[in-house]
């Protein structure tokens, strides 16, 4: 069963709640000591959700992570991923942290000025200068500690409790898919399900560190990609690789206790959601094709390591055509939901 988080999650607390115009959606602003700033979290509520009338009722929680270009004011799962319509009749809380573009949702070895500026939201914080890149601590301790905090907890800070319980799943696309597996591996007992859609679960497959550093440098514009975990020879790369032996052993132990793993990636070839075919059957959306080939390569490598180590992955879906785009991630959310729902005990 998933473990509990600190009753006082290191000082994290709600500093504001705002209802969205659409029913069943609201934003929670959370003060994060790990990040030294306020973090916005978008929540989709289940049917009948009413904290004033039923403050003792709690719900399973699905934590959904964005990809590399996560925006600072909303979640791409809301604007592009179809999450609102998909979850409107599901009896679970859906929690989406906002921002973190380019961060891989990790604790960085050194703060990166350009990435801090990219992640800055002027509506929540006066400036990025003193903030930190502490996403792992926020996602695995502070955020669940707030979402699950009971009425009257210091983390609630006078606001209505959110009503999450310890039946947790974590899922994400691309950067977020990598993080779903990495956080599950490094925090035993935290989640009952983890899903990677077009992620990079073997982040040390040959050529992958250089590829990821290139993307951070050239596509995101970080000051120095070594600020993440140092050069690719730094031991931090192994610590943060879901396919490393220690993390595979952790996942294997957790699967024996009920953790449910789901991993998918397209082939990079033209699929149903793509623009017209270009040369050789490759989509004309060439960058998306290349990114998906890299995600598939990393996922195939992870699957090989898992097989050699007798780590059962409940679902491995790596043979469908398609590129690195939202049509496929929306599909994968649909495909994976029955497995996730069963793992976190969603009743309807």
C-alpha positions in Angstrom: 0.0 0.0 0.0 1.3 3.5 -0.7 3.1 5.2 2.2 2.0 8.4 3.9 3.7 11.7 3.5 4.7 14.0 6.3 1.7 15.5 8.2 3.6 18.8 8.0 5.1 18.7 4.5 8.1 20.9 5.4 6.0 24.1 5.6 4.2 23.7 2.3 0.7 25.2 2.6 -2.2 26.5 0.6 -2.1 30.3 0.0 -5.1 30.6 -2.3 -7.9 28.7 -4.0 -9.7 30.0 -7.1 -12.7 28.4 -8.8 -12.4 28.2 -12.6 -15.4 29.3 -14.7 -15.9 25.7 -15.8 -17.7 23.5 -13.2 -15.6 21.0 -11.3 -12.3 22.8 -11.9 -10.3 25.0 -9.5 -6.7 26.2 -9.0 -4.7 25.9 -5.8 -1.7 28.1 -5.1 0.7 26.3 -2.8 3.7 27.8 -1.1 6.7 25.4 -1.7 9.7 25.8 0.5 11.6 23.4 -1.8 11.1 25.9 -4.7 11.0 29.0 -2.5 8.0 30.2 -4.4 4.3 29.7 -5.0 3.3 26.8 -7.3 0.0 26.7 -9.1 -1.9 23.4 -9.2 -4.9 22.8 -11.3 -7.5 20.3 -9.9 -10.3 18.4 -11.6 -12.9 17.4 -9.1 -15.0 14.2 -9.3 -18.8 14.3 -9.6 -20.6 15.5 -6.4 -17.4 17.0 -5.0 -18.4 19.4 -2.2 -15.8 20.0 0.6 -18.3 22.1 2.6 -20.9 19.4 2.8 -18.7 16.3 2.9 -15.4 17.3 4.4 -14.6 13.7 5.5 -14.9 12.2 2.1 -11.6 11.5 0.4 -10.8 10.4 -3.2 -8.0 8.6 -5.1 -5.6 11.0 -6.8 -4.2 11.0 -10.3 -1.1 13.2 -10.6 -0.7 14.2 -14.3 2.6 15.6 -15.5 3.1 17.8 -18.5 5.8 17.6 -21.2 9.0 19.6 -21.9 7.2 22.8 -22.9 4.8 22.9 -20.0 3.2 26.4 -19.8 3.2 28.5 -16.7 -0.5 29.4 -16.4 -2.4 26.1 -17.0 -1.7 22.5 -17.7 -1.4 21.2 -21.3 -3.5 18.2 -20.1 -6.4 20.7 -19.8 -5.8 22.7 -22.9 -4.5 20.0 -25.3 -4.9 16.6 -23.6 -8.7 16.3 -23.2 -8.4 15.7 -19.5 -11.4 17.7 -18.5 -13.9 15.8 -20.7 -12.2 12.5 -20.0 -12.3 12.8 -16.2 -15.7 14.5 -15.7 -17.4 11.3 -14.7 -14.5 9.6 -13.0 -14.6 9.3 -9.2 -11.0 10.6 -8.6 -9.2 13.9 -8.1 -6.9 14.9 -10.9 -4.0 17.1 -9.8 -1.8 18.8 -12.4 1.1 21.0 -11.3 1.5 24.0 -13.5 4.8 25.0 -15.0 8.1 23.2 -14.8 8.9 23.4 -18.5 12.3 21.9 -19.2 12.8 20.9 -15.6 12.2 17.1 -16.0 10.4 17.7 -12.7 13.7 17.0 -10.8 15.8 18.6 -8.1 18.5 20.2 -10.1 22.1 19.9 -8.9 22.5 23.7 -9.5 20.0 26.4 -10.2 19.8 27.4 -13.9 19.0 31.2 -14.4 17.5 30.8 -17.8 15.2 27.9 -16.7 14.2 29.8 -13.5 13.2 32.7 -15.7 11.3 30.4 -18.1 9.4 28.9 -15.2 8.5 32.3 -13.7 4.8 33.2 -13.3 4.4 36.9 -12.5 0.9 36.3 -11.3 2.1 34.2 -8.4 5.6 35.4 -7.6 7.4 38.8 -7.8 10.5 37.5 -9.5 12.5 34.3 -10.2 15.7 35.4 -8.6 15.4 33.5 -5.3 13.4 30.5 -6.6 14.8 27.0 -6.8 14.5 23.9 -9.0 13.2 21.5 -6.4 10.4 19.8 -8.3 11.0 16.2 -7.0 10.6 17.3 -3.4 7.5 19.3 -4.3 5.8 16.5 -6.2 6.6 13.7 -3.8 6.3 15.4 -0.4 4.9 18.9 -0.4 2.1 18.5 -3.0 0.7 15.2 -1.7 1.1 16.5 1.9 -1.2 19.4 1.0 -3.6 17.5 -1.2 -4.1 14.8 1.5 -4.0 17.1 4.5 -7.1 16.8 6.8 -9.3 19.7 7.9 -7.4 21.9 10.3 -3.9 20.9 9.2 -1.3 23.7 9.1 -0.9 22.9 5.3 -4.6 23.8 4.8 -3.9 27.2 6.2 -7.6 28.0 6.8 -8.8 26.9 3.3 -11.1 24.0 2.6 -9.2 20.6 2.5 -8.7 19.2 -1.0 -9.7 15.6 0.0 -7.1 13.4 -1.6 -6.2 10.0 -0.1 -3.2 7.7 -0.3 -4.4 5.9 -3.4 -2.1 7.6 -5.8 -1.2 7.3 -9.5 1.3 9.3 -11.4 1.3 9.6 -15.2 2.9 11.9 -17.7 4.0 12.5 -21.3 7.5 12.8 -22.6 9.4 14.6 -19.9 6.6 13.8 -17.5 6.5 10.1 -18.5 10.2 9.9 -17.6 9.4 11.5 -14.3 6.5 9.3 -13.5 8.8 6.2 -13.6 11.7 8.0 -11.9 9.7 9.3 -9.0 8.0 5.9 -8.5 11.3 4.1 -8.5 13.0 6.6 -6.1 10.0 6.8 -3.7 8.9 3.3 -2.8 5.4 3.0 -1.6 4.4 6.4 -2.9 2.2 5.3 -5.9 0.0 2.4 -6.8 0.3 3.1 -10.5 2.8 4.8 -12.8 2.4 5.5 -16.5 4.9 6.7 -19.0 3.5 8.0 -22.4 6.3 8.6 -24.9 8.7 9.0 -22.0 12.5 8.3 -21.6 12.5 5.6 -18.9 16.1 4.6 -19.8 17.7 8.0 -19.6 21.2 6.4 -20.0 20.6 4.4 -23.1 23.5 5.0 -25.5 23.2 8.5 -26.9 20.3 9.5 -24.7 22.1 11.8 -22.2 23.6 13.7 -25.1 20.2 13.9 -26.8 18.5 15.2 -23.6 21.3 17.7 -23.0 21.0 18.9 -26.6 17.2 19.4 -26.2 17.6 21.3 -23.0 20.3 23.5 -24.5 18.9 24.1 -28.0 15.1 23.6 -27.6 14.6 25.0 -24.1 17.6 27.4 -23.9 18.8 26.5 -20.4 21.9 28.4 -19.3 23.9 25.1 -18.9 22.4 21.6 -19.2 25.0 20.3 -16.8 23.1 22.2 -14.1 20.6 19.3 -14.1 22.8 16.4 -13.0 26.3 17.5 -14.2 28.0 15.9 -17.2 26.7 12.5 -18.4 29.5 10.8 -16.4 28.2 12.2 -13.1 26.7 9.5 -10.8 23.5 11.6 -10.5 22.6 10.4 -14.0 22.5 6.9 -12.7 20.7 7.8 -9.5 18.0 9.4 -11.7 17.8 6.7 -14.4 14.7 4.5 -13.9 16.6 1.7 -15.7 19.5 1.8 -13.3 19.8 -1.4 -11.3 18.9 0.2 -7.9 15.7 1.7 -9.4 14.8 -1.5 -11.3 15.1 -3.4 -8.0 12.9 -0.8 -6.3 10.3 -1.0 -9.0 10.4 -4.9 -8.9 9.9 -4.9 -5.1 7.0 -2.4 -5.5 5.3 -4.4 -8.3 5.4 -7.4 -6.0 3.4 -5.2 -3.5 0.9 -4.1 -6.1 2.5 -1.2 -8.1 1.0 -1.2 -11.7 3.3 0.0 -14.5 2.1 1.2 -17.9 4.6 2.2 -20.7 3.9 3.3 -24.2 5.5 5.1 -27.1 4.8 5.3 -30.9 7.1 4.2 -33.6 7.6 7.6 -35.1 6.0 6.5 -38.4 2.9 8.2 -39.8 -0.2 7.6 -37.7 -3.9 8.5 -37.5 -3.4 11.9 -35.9 -0.5 13.0 -38.2 -0.2 15.4 -41.1 0.3 13.8 -44.6 3.0 11.3 -45.1 6.4 12.6 -46.2 9.4 10.6 -47.5 9.7 7.0 -46.4 6.5 6.8 -44.5 7.7 9.4 -42.0 5.2 12.1 -41.0 5.8 15.6 -42.4 5.9 16.7 -38.8 9.5 15.7 -38.7 10.6 16.9 -35.3 7.7 15.1 -33.6 8.7 11.9 -35.5 12.4 12.2 -34.3 11.3 12.8 -30.7 9.0 9.8 -30.8 11.7 7.6 -32.2 13.9 8.6 -29.3 11.2 7.9 -26.8 10.5 4.5 -28.3 14.2 3.7 -28.3 14.5 4.6 -24.6 11.3 2.7 -23.7 12.5 -0.4 -25.6 15.8 -0.2 -23.8 13.9 0.0 -20.4 11.8 -2.9 -21.4 14.9 -5.0 -22.2 16.4 -4.2 -18.8 13.1 -5.0 -17.1 12.9 -8.3 -18.9 16.4 -9.3 -18.0 15.6 -8.5 -14.3 12.2 -10.1 -14.2 10.4 -6.8 -13.6 6.8 -7.3 -14.7 5.4 -4.3 -16.6 1.6 -4.8 -16.8 1.3 -3.0 -20.2 4.0 -2.4 -22.8 2.6 -0.6 -25.9 5.5 0.3 -28.2 4.4 -0.9 -31.7 1.6 1.6 -32.7 2.5 4.1 -35.4 2.5 7.8 -34.4 4.7 10.7 -33.4 5.3 12.9 -30.4 1.9 14.7 -30.2 -1.2 15.1 -28.2 -3.5 13.0 -30.2 -1.6 9.9 -29.2 -1.2 10.9 -25.5 -4.9 11.5 -25.3 -5.4 8.0 -26.7 -2.9 6.5 -24.2 -4.7 8.1 -21.3 -7.8 6.4 -22.5 -6.1 3.0 -23.0 -4.3 3.1 -19.6 -7.2 4.3 -17.5 -8.8 0.9 -16.7 -5.4 -0.3 -15.4 -4.8 2.9 -13.4 -8.4 3.0 -12.0 -8.1 -0.6 -10.8 -4.8 0.1 -9.1 -6.0 3.2 -7.2 -9.4 1.7 -6.4 -11.6 4.1 -8.3 -15.1 2.8 -7.8 -16.9 4.5 -10.7 
